[in-house]
Amino acid sequence: MSGSSYYSIVLSLLLLSSVSLFKAEAQRRVVVTKPSRTVVITKPSRSEVVYVNRRVVRPPVVVGVLPPTSVTIVHRHSQYYFHAGVYYIQRPEGYVVVNPPVGIMVTNLPSATLTFTFSSRAYFFIGGAFYIQIPGGFQIVNAPAGAKISQLPEGAEKVVVGDEIYYEQYGTLYKKVETEQGIAYIIAGSLQS
């Protein structure tokens, strides 16, 4: 075999392999061009969360007097006061707004409650808390990871986990997404306590 024939064969093999690699790379690009995935964070630790624009720690919201239409709820030997989707506990300085515990039950929800269906179940959302209807009222449940809601709860803060931007309130993470109807928020998971 002459030297030029050898180089022709090697050149042909290189061209064929590079064309195959190019086709494979082109196929990979098509797959990657429009990724459609929902990232669900199961339970990152609070140490992995960086709060964006948090200059100072917010003091707790304290009121001196509860609204006259507030409802008293006893849950696991603790007394809570409920009004317009907000929960309070009594402290020496007054009534402090708190994150309500999972399992607490109320007989009625305010009219401003957002209602949505996820996995064939109706959920009710107000004040950063998720409820399901049970006999006798509405009970707080864990946030349904993967569900989509139309608005963030008031007071949700922008956070970064890894290199992803989320919004967080009461340990629940929300991921902003664009839909055909506009902006929505997917419940992406919750933070470890």
N, CA, C and O of each residue as an XYZ file, in Angstrom:
772
protein
N       0.857     -1.168      0.000
C       0.000      0.000      0.000
C       0.900      1.227      0.000
O       1.839      1.318      0.791
N       0.612      2.163     -0.885
C       1.451      3.356     -0.994
C       1.106      4.322      0.130
O       0.044      4.218      0.745
N       2.000      5.253      0.392
C       1.815      6.237      1.455
C       0.589      7.102      1.224
O      -0.132      7.427      2.167
N       0.346      7.480     -0.039
C      -0.815      8.343     -0.316
C      -2.126      7.589     -0.129
O      -3.116      8.176      0.306
N      -2.147      6.271     -0.459
C      -3.355      5.472     -0.252
C      -3.649      5.332      1.244
O      -4.798      5.413      1.680
N      -2.583      5.119      2.012
C      -2.732      4.993      3.461
C      -3.330      6.268      4.041
O      -4.260      6.214      4.846
N      -2.785      7.436      3.624
C      -3.305      8.708      4.124
C      -4.734      8.954      3.659
O      -5.526      9.553      4.386
N      -5.074      8.499      2.456
C      -6.449      8.651      1.947
C      -7.423      7.850      2.794
O      -8.517      8.314      3.114
N      -7.001      6.614      3.160
C      -7.876      5.763      3.977
C      -8.046      6.367      5.371
O      -9.157      6.423      5.899
N      -6.929      6.821      5.967
C      -6.991      7.421      7.294
C      -7.853      8.678      7.261
O      -8.674      8.898      8.152
N      -7.663      9.508      6.222
C      -8.448     10.724      6.090
C      -9.931     10.396      5.934
O     -10.779     11.069      6.520
N     -10.246      9.378      5.157
C     -11.645      8.966      4.970
C     -12.256      8.498      6.282
O     -13.393      8.843      6.603
N     -11.487      7.702      7.048
C     -11.982      7.229      8.341
C     -12.211      8.386      9.306
O     -13.206      8.415     10.031
N     -11.289      9.330      9.309
C     -11.446     10.498     10.170
C     -12.678     11.304      9.791
O     -13.437     11.741     10.655
N     -12.869     11.499      8.487
C     -14.042     12.241      8.023
C     -15.339     11.533      8.409
O     -16.289     12.163      8.875
N     -15.366     10.202      8.206
C     -16.564      9.436      8.558
C     -16.842      9.504     10.054
O     -17.986      9.696     10.465
N     -15.800      9.347     10.873
C     -16.019      9.392     12.317
C     -16.417     10.790     12.774
O     -17.237     10.932     13.682
N     -15.840     11.839     12.147
C     -16.225     13.184     12.557
C     -17.650     13.501     12.127
O     -18.364     14.211     12.836
N     -18.080     12.981     10.962
C     -19.469     13.171     10.535
C     -20.400     12.467     11.511
O     -21.436     13.015     11.886
N     -20.036     11.248     11.927
C     -20.856     10.517     12.899
C     -20.914     11.265     14.224
O     -21.976     11.381     14.836
N     -19.759     11.774     14.665
C     -19.746     12.548     15.901
C     -20.579     13.812     15.768
O     -21.293     14.191     16.696
N     -20.489     14.473     14.602
C     -21.257     15.688     14.380
C     -22.754     15.385     14.434
O     -23.527     16.136     15.028
N     -23.162     14.247     13.790
C     -24.580     13.869     13.826
C     -25.028     13.571     15.255
O     -26.110     13.978     15.677
N     -24.181     12.856     15.991
C     -24.533     12.546     17.369
C     -24.627     13.829     18.189
O     -25.537     13.982     19.003
N     -23.678     14.759     17.973
C     -23.710     16.033     18.697
C     -24.962     16.819     18.317
O     -25.599     17.435     19.171
N     -25.311     16.792     17.022
C     -26.518     17.493     16.572
C     -27.757     16.891     17.237
O     -28.667     17.618     17.633
N     -27.788     15.556     17.357
C     -28.924     14.926     18.010
C     -28.983     15.314     19.491
O     -30.063     15.544     20.034
N     -27.825     15.383     20.132
C     -27.811     15.778     21.535
C     -28.306     17.207     21.707
O     -29.025     17.501     22.662
N     -27.934     18.090     20.802
C     -28.376     19.481     20.895
C     -29.885     19.583     20.772
O     -30.505     20.394     21.459
N     -30.481     18.784     19.917
C     -31.937     18.828     19.755
C     -32.606     18.454     21.074
O     -33.612     19.054     21.452
N     -32.061     17.483     21.762
C     -32.629     17.055     23.029
C     -32.483     18.156     24.076
O     -33.381     18.369     24.890
N     -31.346     18.854     24.049
C     -31.056     19.853     25.071
C     -31.659     21.209     24.739
O     -31.819     22.047     25.627
N     -31.998     21.440     23.460
C     -32.452     22.759     23.037
C     -33.648     23.256     23.844
O     -33.670     24.411     24.269
N     -34.634     22.401     24.056
C     -35.821     22.828     24.786
C     -36.052     21.907     25.975
O     -36.922     21.037     25.941
N     -35.263     22.108     27.028
C     -35.505     21.241     28.177
C     -36.836     21.582     28.837
O     -37.181     22.753     28.995
N     -37.556     20.578     29.209
C     -38.810     20.815     29.926
C     -38.809     19.907     31.139
O     -39.190     18.738     31.064
N     -38.373     20.465     32.257
C     -38.294     19.671     33.469
C     -38.749     20.525     34.646
O     -38.594     21.746     34.645
N     -39.294     19.880     35.616
C     -39.658     20.550     36.847
C     -38.692     20.085     37.917
O     -38.603     18.891     38.203
N     -37.975     21.012     38.502
C     -37.030     20.672     39.545
C     -37.771     20.680     40.866
O     -38.320     21.707     41.266
N     -37.791     19.565     41.535
C     -38.433     19.483     42.837
C     -37.348     19.297     43.882
O     -36.636     18.292     43.883
N     -37.230     20.258     44.755
C     -36.262     20.176     45.834
C     -36.968     19.496     46.985
O     -38.004     19.969     47.452
N     -36.419     18.402     47.438
C     -37.115     17.677     48.486
C     -36.955     18.345     49.840
O     -37.945     18.765     50.439
N     -35.751     18.451     50.327
C     -35.551     19.082     51.626
C     -34.117     19.582     51.760
O     -33.313     18.940     52.435
N     -33.772     20.715     51.135
C     -32.432     21.256     51.368
C     -32.360     21.808     52.795
O     -33.375     22.215     53.360
N     -31.184     21.820     53.356
C     -31.052     22.371     54.709
C     -31.047     23.893     54.634
O     -30.726     24.468     53.594
N     -31.398     24.532     55.723
C     -31.438     25.994     55.756
C     -30.066     26.593     55.484
O     -29.973     27.729     55.018
N     -28.993     25.848     55.768
C     -27.648     26.377     55.519
C     -27.348     26.489     54.026
O     -26.420     27.202     53.644
N     -28.111     25.803     53.171
C     -27.917     25.870     51.724
C     -28.674     27.044     51.099
O     -28.536     27.290     49.901
N     -29.463     27.765     51.879
C     -30.314     28.826     51.363
C     -29.643     30.178     51.580
O     -29.198     30.493     52.684
N     -29.576     30.977     50.508
C     -29.053     32.334     50.596
C     -30.219     33.278     50.323
O     -30.841     33.206     49.263
N     -30.520     34.171     51.280
C     -31.608     35.124     51.103
C     -31.106     36.315     50.300
O     -30.062     36.888     50.612
N     -31.851     36.682     49.269
C     -31.497     37.799     48.400
C     -32.123     39.063     48.983
O     -33.295     39.059     49.360
N     -31.352     40.138     49.059
C     -31.825     41.445     49.537
C     -32.293     41.446     50.991
O     -33.058     42.324     51.391
N     -31.855     40.500     51.765
C     -32.228     40.515     53.186
C     -31.187     41.343     53.919
O     -30.059     40.900     54.136
N     -31.577     42.537     54.292
C     -30.637     43.455     54.941
C     -30.642     43.287     56.456
O     -29.597     43.331     57.105
N     -31.814     43.098     56.993
C     -31.944     42.909     58.438
C     -32.966     41.812     58.674
O     -33.812     41.540     57.822
N     -32.881     41.199     59.815
C     -33.883     40.207     60.184
C     -35.140     40.966     60.583
O     -35.100     41.883     61.403
N     -36.253     40.566     59.986
C     -37.512     41.243     60.312
C     -37.955     40.903     61.727
O     -37.914     39.744     62.138
N     -38.375     41.913     62.461
C     -38.922     41.603     63.789
C     -40.276     40.922     63.612
O     -40.941     41.123     62.596
N     -40.686     40.124     64.584
C     -41.994     39.487     64.465
C     -43.106     40.540     64.475
O     -42.971     41.597     65.091
N     -44.189     40.235     63.792
C     -45.344     41.134     63.779
C     -46.107     40.917     65.079
O     -46.519     39.801     65.394
N     -46.288     41.992     65.823
C     -46.958     41.930     67.122
C     -48.101     42.941     67.123
O     -47.934     44.085     66.699
N     -49.265     42.503     67.605
C     -50.393     43.423     67.778
C     -50.785     43.407     69.253
O     -50.666     42.389     69.935
N     -51.255     44.558     69.727
C     -51.647     44.668     71.135
C     -53.006     44.065     71.419
O     -53.237     43.503     72.490
N     -53.914     44.185     70.443
C     -55.287     43.716     70.617
C     -55.690     42.924     69.377
O     -55.424     43.341     68.250
N     -56.327     41.788     69.595
C     -56.812     40.971     68.473
C     -58.117     41.541     67.925
O     -58.870     42.174     68.666
N     -58.396     41.329     66.646
C     -59.700     41.735     66.108
C     -60.812     41.010     66.883
O     -60.633     39.863     67.291
N     -61.942     41.666     67.082
C     -63.016     41.045     67.872
C     -63.576     39.768     67.249
O     -64.166     38.949     67.953
N     -63.397     39.586     65.933
C     -63.939     38.385     65.283
C     -62.913     37.250     65.207
O     -63.146     36.259     64.515
N     -61.793     37.380     65.902
C     -60.806     36.295     65.871
C     -61.355     35.067     66.598
O     -62.189     35.174     67.498
N     -60.863     33.902     66.180
C     -61.340     32.636     66.720
C     -60.202     31.998     67.520
O     -59.054     31.989     67.076
N     -60.527     31.464     68.701
C     -59.538     30.780     69.535
C     -59.518     29.295     69.163
O     -60.565     28.652     69.084
N     -58.307     28.756     68.935
C     -58.140     27.353     68.562
C     -57.100     26.735     69.497
O     -56.010     27.281     69.670
N     -57.440     25.609     70.090
C     -56.472     24.880     70.907
C     -55.983     23.703     70.063
O     -56.769     22.890     69.577
N     -54.657     23.640     69.906
C     -54.055     22.566     69.116
C     -52.820     22.074     69.852
O     -51.881     22.834     70.088
N     -52.827     20.782     70.215
C     -51.699     20.161     70.923
C     -51.279     20.982     72.146
O     -50.100     21.289     72.322
N     -52.217     21.317     72.953
C     -52.000     22.029     74.219
C     -51.495     23.462     74.045
O     -51.037     24.072     75.012
N     -51.571     24.003     72.840
C     -51.204     25.408     72.607
C     -52.430     26.153     72.128
O     -53.272     25.602     71.418
N     -52.523     27.415     72.522
C     -53.666     28.234     72.136
C     -53.259     29.185     71.016
O     -52.293     29.937     71.145
N     -54.014     29.140     69.909
C     -53.790     30.012     68.755
C     -55.025     30.874     68.569
O     -56.124     30.520     68.996
N     -54.822     32.003     67.929
C     -55.926     32.897     67.576
C     -55.870     33.072     66.066
O     -54.813     33.346     65.497
N     -57.028     32.910     65.426
C     -57.105     32.921     63.963
C     -58.018     34.043     63.509
O     -59.139     34.188     63.996
N     -57.516     34.846     62.555
C     -58.338     35.896     61.970
C     -57.848     36.183     60.558
O     -56.664     36.453     60.353
N     -58.751     36.128     59.584
C     -58.475     36.486     58.181
C     -57.258     35.754     57.621
O     -56.476     36.339     56.872
N     -57.091     34.474     57.978
C     -55.994     33.671     57.446
C     -54.693     33.806     58.204
O     -53.690     33.210     57.812
N     -54.682     34.577     59.285
C     -53.462     34.815     60.059
C     -53.616     34.166     61.440
O     -54.682     34.222     62.054
N     -52.527     33.550     61.912
C     -52.504     32.919     63.226
C     -51.631     33.722     64.173
O     -50.584     34.247     63.795
N     -52.093     33.803     65.421
C     -51.363     34.537     66.470
C     -51.217     33.625     67.679
O     -52.027     32.724     67.898
N     -50.174     33.873     68.455
C     -50.063     33.299     69.793
C     -49.810     34.452     70.758
O     -49.264     35.486     70.373
N     -50.212     34.266     72.013
C     -50.040     35.341     72.989
C     -48.671     35.226     73.643
O     -48.254     34.155     74.085
N     -47.992     36.355     73.692
C     -46.684     36.496     74.345
C     -46.765     37.706     75.273
O     -47.719     38.478     75.175
N     -45.803     37.894     76.162
C     -45.848     39.062     77.062
C     -45.919     40.400     76.315
O     -46.530     41.351     76.804
N     -45.294     40.476     75.128
C     -45.298     41.737     74.375
C     -46.571     41.960     73.564
O     -46.766     43.042     73.010
N     -47.445     40.946     73.485
C     -48.690     41.078     72.734
C     -49.002     39.795     71.984
O     -48.560     38.714     72.374
N     -49.764     39.918     70.905
C     -50.119     38.773     70.074
C     -49.190     38.742     68.864
O     -49.160     39.682     68.071
N     -48.430     37.652     68.729
C     -47.388     37.532     67.712
C     -47.897     36.666     66.568
O     -48.470     35.600     66.793
N     -47.682     37.136     65.322
C     -48.042     36.354     64.133
C     -47.078     35.179     64.028
O     -45.864     35.351     64.133
N     -47.635     33.966     63.818
C     -46.817     32.751     63.745
C     -47.179     31.913     62.525
O     -48.234     32.081     61.914
N     -46.276     31.016     62.198
C     -46.520     30.009     61.176
C     -47.405     28.934     61.802
O     -47.011     28.328     62.798
N     -48.579     28.684     61.251
C     -49.466     27.699     61.873
C     -48.935     26.277     61.690
O     -48.337     25.965     60.660
N     -49.151     25.419     62.679
C     -48.665     24.043     62.565
C     -49.553     23.189     61.664
O     -50.758     23.418     61.564
N     -48.940     22.206     61.015
C     -49.685     21.222     60.223
C     -50.609     20.483     61.180
O     -50.206     20.110     62.282
N     -51.845     20.274     60.754
C     -52.816     19.546     61.567
C     -53.845     20.420     62.243
O     -54.906     19.937     62.639
N     -53.545     21.723     62.384
C     -54.504     22.613     63.029
C     -55.756     22.709     62.143
O     -55.660     22.645     60.917
N     -56.906     22.859     62.761
C     -58.163     22.873     62.015
C     -58.976     24.117     62.345
O     -59.020     24.557     63.493
N     -59.623     24.680     61.318
C     -60.547     25.798     61.488
C     -61.872     25.420     60.835
O     -61.913     24.595     59.922
N     -62.949     26.029     61.313
C     -64.257     25.683     60.744
C     -64.545     26.428     59.452
O     -65.237     25.903     58.580
N     -64.022     27.658     59.310
C     -64.265     28.464     58.110
C     -62.968     29.120     57.651
O     -62.066     29.380     58.447
N     -62.899     29.383     56.347
C     -61.773     30.114     55.769
C     -62.279     31.438     55.209
O     -63.440     31.532     54.813
N     -61.431     32.461     55.169
C     -61.849     33.751     54.612
C     -62.188     33.646     53.125
O     -61.739     32.728     52.439
N     -62.980     34.590     52.643
C     -63.382     34.580     51.226
C     -62.200     34.821     50.288
O     -62.283     34.475     49.109
N     -61.111     35.400     50.773
C     -59.937     35.667     49.928
C     -59.068     34.434     49.703
O     -57.993     34.538     49.112
N     -59.514     33.281     50.160
C     -58.745     32.045     50.028
C     -58.653     31.626     48.562
O     -59.652     31.624     47.844
N     -57.441     31.272     48.126
C     -57.205     30.761     46.775
C     -57.509     29.265     46.777
O     -57.050     28.538     47.659
N     -58.277     28.805     45.798
C     -58.622     27.389     45.688
C     -57.983     26.821     44.431
O     -58.024     27.454     43.376
N     -57.391     25.625     44.531
C     -56.833     24.963     43.355
C     -56.924     23.450     43.550
O     -57.083     22.959     44.667
N     -56.819     22.729     42.440
C     -56.867     21.272     42.479
C     -55.515     20.731     42.058
O     -54.924     21.207     41.089
N     -55.026     19.742     42.781
C     -53.765     19.091     42.450
C     -53.896     17.616     42.793
O     -54.318     17.266     43.895
N     -53.537     16.755     41.854
C     -53.653     15.298     42.034
C     -55.052     14.912     42.494
O     -55.219     14.133     43.433
N     -56.055     15.469     41.818
C     -57.469     15.173     42.071
C     -57.939     15.551     43.479
O     -58.927     15.008     43.973
N     -57.236     16.473     44.114
C     -57.632     16.910     45.459
C     -57.748     18.422     45.482
O     -56.901     19.119     44.923
N     -58.789     18.936     46.123
C     -58.975     20.383     46.265
C     -58.140     20.884     47.437
O     -58.156     20.310     48.526
N     -57.409     21.971     47.186
C     -56.613     22.627     48.229
C     -57.092     24.071     48.367
O     -57.605     24.673     47.424
N     -56.908     24.596     49.559
C     -57.260     25.978     49.866
C     -55.992     26.628     50.419
O     -55.308     26.050     51.263
N     -55.686     27.833     49.939
C     -54.407     28.463     50.261
C     -54.625     29.907     50.684
O     -55.192     30.710     49.943
N     -54.165     30.222     51.888
C     -54.224     31.601     52.374
C     -53.162     31.792     53.455
O     -52.927     30.907     54.278
N     -52.541     32.938     53.436
C     -51.555     33.271     54.460
C     -50.355     32.353     54.492
O     -49.711     32.221     55.532
N     -50.036     31.708     53.364
C     -48.900     30.795     53.332
C     -49.213     29.398     53.831
O     -48.318     28.555     53.905
N     -50.477     29.135     54.180
C     -50.881     27.816     54.684
C     -51.776     27.114     53.663
O     -52.578     27.751     52.980
N     -51.626     25.801     53.570
C     -52.417     24.967     52.661
C     -53.386     24.137     53.492
O     -53.007     23.534     54.496
N     -54.645     24.118     53.055
C     -55.691     23.399     53.765
C     -56.354     22.399     52.830
O     -56.371     22.566     51.610
N     -56.899     21.355     53.444
C     -57.834     20.463     52.739
C     -59.123     20.474     53.557
O     -59.113     20.730     54.761
N     -60.235     20.189     52.873
C     -61.509     20.158     53.582
C     -61.696     18.786     54.211
O     -61.500     17.758     53.563
N     -62.078     18.787     55.474
C     -62.361     17.555     56.203
C     -63.726     17.741     56.879
O     -64.228     18.863     56.948
N     -64.324     16.666     57.372
C     -65.594     16.843     58.077
C     -65.434     17.835     59.236
O     -64.573     17.658     60.097
N     -66.248     18.850     59.250
C     -66.213     19.841     60.316
C     -65.359     21.056     60.034
O     -65.318     21.973     60.854
N     -64.676     21.096     58.904
C     -63.880     22.286     58.628
C     -62.745     22.076     57.651
O     -62.856     21.309     56.695
N     -61.641     22.777     57.911
C     -60.471     22.772     57.035
C     -59.221     22.538     57.880
O     -59.052     23.150     58.935
N     -58.355     21.654     57.411
C     -57.168     21.301     58.174
C     -55.913     21.673     57.391
O     -55.844     21.475     56.179
N     -54.913     22.219     58.104
C     -53.642     22.569     57.469
C     -52.858     21.300     57.185
O     -52.743     20.413     58.030
N     -52.314     21.238     55.958
C     -51.494     20.106     55.523
C     -50.163     20.634     55.002
O     -49.994     21.838     54.805
N     -49.230     19.728     54.782
C     -47.965     20.121     54.158
C     -48.234     20.644     52.751
O     -49.185     20.220     52.095
N     -47.398     21.560     52.297
C     -47.537     22.112     50.944
C     -47.413     20.978     49.925
O     -46.483     20.177     50.015
N     -48.329     20.895     48.958
C     -48.280     19.810     47.974
C     -47.198     20.065     46.914
O     -47.435     20.795     45.952
N     -46.017     19.469     47.087
C     -44.892     19.674     46.167
C     -45.303     19.305     44.744
O     -45.869     18.239     44.502
N     -45.006     20.208     43.809
C     -45.348     20.007     42.406
C     -46.584     20.759     41.968
O     -46.804     20.938     40.770
N     -47.402     21.207     42.920
C     -48.618     21.957     42.584
C     -48.244     23.358     42.111
O     -47.191     23.886     42.470
N     -49.111     23.949     41.309
C     -48.877     25.284     40.764
C     -49.936     26.231     41.309
O     -51.129     25.930     41.286
N     -49.475     27.397     41.807
C     -50.403     28.405     42.308
C     -50.187     29.707     41.533
O     -49.124     29.924     40.952
N     -51.198     30.562     41.530
C     -51.146     31.772     40.712
C     -50.456     32.948     41.385
O     -50.066     33.902     40.712
N     -50.300     32.893     42.707
C     -49.665     34.026     43.393
C     -48.881     33.539     44.592
O     -49.201     32.519     45.202
N     -47.839     34.300     44.915
C     -47.038     34.002     46.101
C     -47.752     34.484     47.356
O     -48.532     35.435     47.300
N     -47.495     33.839     48.483
C     -48.050     34.380     49.718
C     -47.351     35.696     50.050
O     -46.170     35.876     49.753
N     -48.086     36.598     50.659
C     -47.517     37.885     51.046
C     -46.365     37.650     52.021
O     -46.504     36.892     52.981
N     -45.241     38.294     51.777
C     -44.086     38.141     52.654
C     -43.094     37.082     52.222
O     -42.071     36.900     52.882
N     -43.367     36.370     51.122
C     -42.401     35.384     50.629
C     -41.119     36.099     50.220
O     -41.169     37.171     49.617
N     -39.972     35.510     50.546
C     -38.687     36.140     50.269
C     -37.933     35.406     49.175
O     -37.980     34.179     49.088
N     -37.235     36.171     48.338
C     -36.429     35.610     47.261
C     -35.185     34.958     47.852
O     -34.474     35.573     48.648
N     -34.918     33.692     47.456
C     -33.762     32.957     47.965
C     -33.047     32.258     46.818
O     -33.612     32.069     45.741
N     -31.808     31.880     47.059
C     -31.036     31.100     46.099
C     -30.640     29.797     46.785
O     -30.098     29.810     47.890
N     -30.915     28.674     46.125
C     -30.493     27.355     46.591
C     -29.677     26.762     45.460
O     -30.201     26.536     44.370
N     -28.383     26.505     45.709
C     -27.503     26.095     44.613
C     -27.379     27.268     43.672
O     -26.930     28.339     44.081
N     -27.763     27.097     42.432
C     -27.768     28.219     41.483
C     -29.183     28.540     41.002
O     -29.356     29.222     39.992
N     -30.184     28.055     41.714
C     -31.588     28.264     41.342
C     -32.228     29.322     42.239
O     -31.944     29.387     43.435
N     -33.097     30.151     41.652
C     -33.821     31.178     42.410
C     -35.207     30.649     42.772
O     -35.925     30.103     41.934
N     -35.559     30.825     44.042
C     -36.861     30.421     44.559
C     -37.408     31.563     45.414
O     -36.757     32.590     45.605
N     -38.620     31.353     45.921
C     -39.211     32.239     46.920
C     -39.583     31.339     48.090
O     -40.030     30.209     47.896
N     -39.397     31.846     49.303
C     -39.611     31.011     50.484
C     -40.490     31.726     51.496
O     -40.328     32.920     51.749
N     -41.407     30.989     52.059
C     -42.160     31.458     53.216
C     -42.525     30.257     54.061
O     -42.987     29.239     53.546
N     -42.316     30.380     55.359
C     -42.619     29.318     56.312
C     -41.986     27.989     55.910
O     -42.550     26.927     56.171
N     -40.802     28.050     55.267
C     -40.094     26.829     54.906
C     -40.517     26.206     53.588
O     -39.907     25.228     53.155
N     -41.536     26.737     52.939
C     -41.975     26.223     51.636
C     -41.266     26.998     50.534
O     -41.182     28.225     50.586
N     -40.751     26.274     49.530
C     -40.064     26.891     48.397
C     -40.986     26.941     47.186
O     -41.670     25.967     46.873
N     -40.998     28.084     46.509
C     -41.810     28.299     45.315
C     -40.880     28.665     44.167
O     -39.971     29.477     44.343
N     -41.096     28.078     42.996
C     -40.299     28.363     41.801
C     -41.166     29.115     40.798
O     -42.236     28.643     40.414
N     -40.694     30.292     40.375
C     -41.432     31.117     39.410
C     -41.333     30.485     38.022
O     -40.241     30.130     37.578
N     -42.478     30.343     37.334
C     -42.517     29.785     35.983
C     -43.444     30.632     35.117
O     -44.360     31.287     35.613
N     -43.186     30.602     33.822
C     -44.079     31.275     32.875
C     -44.998     30.235     32.257
O     -44.549     29.177     31.817
N     -46.295     30.547     32.226
C     -47.281     29.661     31.622
C     -48.020     30.441     30.533
O     -47.791     31.638     30.358
N     -48.888     29.774     29.821
C     -49.687     30.451     28.794
C     -50.610     31.496     29.411
O     -50.975     32.473     28.757
N     -50.987     31.287     30.673
C     -51.865     32.234     31.362
C     -51.085     33.352     32.055
O     -51.692     34.291     32.570
N     -49.759     33.269     32.078
C     -48.930     34.273     32.745
C     -47.995     33.630     33.750
O     -47.683     32.443     33.651
N     -47.554     34.412     34.710
C     -46.626     33.930     35.733
C     -47.373     33.065     36.750
O     -48.491     33.385     37.154
N     -46.736     31.967     37.153
C     -47.270     31.095     38.201
C     -46.092     30.644     39.060
O     -44.937     30.942     38.755
N     -46.393     29.930     40.123
C     -45.364     29.463     41.048
C     -45.595     27.999     41.356
O     -46.680     27.604     41.784
N     -44.553     27.186     41.131
C     -44.628     25.755     41.451
C     -44.087     25.562     42.856
O     -43.053     26.124     43.219
N     -44.785     24.773     43.633
C     -44.303     24.431     44.976
C     -43.183     23.418     44.778
O     -43.419     22.272     44.396
N     -41.947     23.870     45.049
C     -40.772     23.078     44.714
C     -40.267     22.223     45.856
O     -39.347     21.430     45.655
N     -40.818     22.348     47.020
C     -40.373     21.537     48.151
C     -40.378     22.349     49.427
O     -41.020     23.396     49.518
N     -39.648     21.846     50.413
C     -39.604     22.534     51.691
C     -38.217     22.432     52.299
O     -37.431     21.555     51.942
N     -37.927     23.330     53.214
C     -36.637     23.352     53.876
C     -36.669     22.478     55.117
O     -37.699     22.340     55.777
N     -35.524     21.893     55.420
C     -35.412     21.139     56.665
C     -35.416     22.118     57.825
O     -34.872     23.218     57.722
N     -36.013     21.728     58.898
C     -36.056     22.601     60.084
C     -34.730     22.600     60.795
O     -34.574     23.274     61.812
